[in-house]
Amino acid sequence: MESNKKLNDLIINLKPKVIRFTGEKFPNELWNSGCQIKKNKNIAS
């Protein structure tokens, strides 16, 4: 449970940055590479 709370805090802290990025014209190449990295991490773990 403690690790979940830390993870939630991390997500809450990161959200404004994500919104700031997506609010402007975000390069599709950068966005797609970010999604690929997330998918690869999920498979690895």
Summary of the structure (lengths in Angstrom):
residues: 45
radius of gyration: 13.1
end to end distance: 19.0
largest distance: 37.2
contacts: 74
relative contact order: 0.08
helix: 87%
strand: 0%
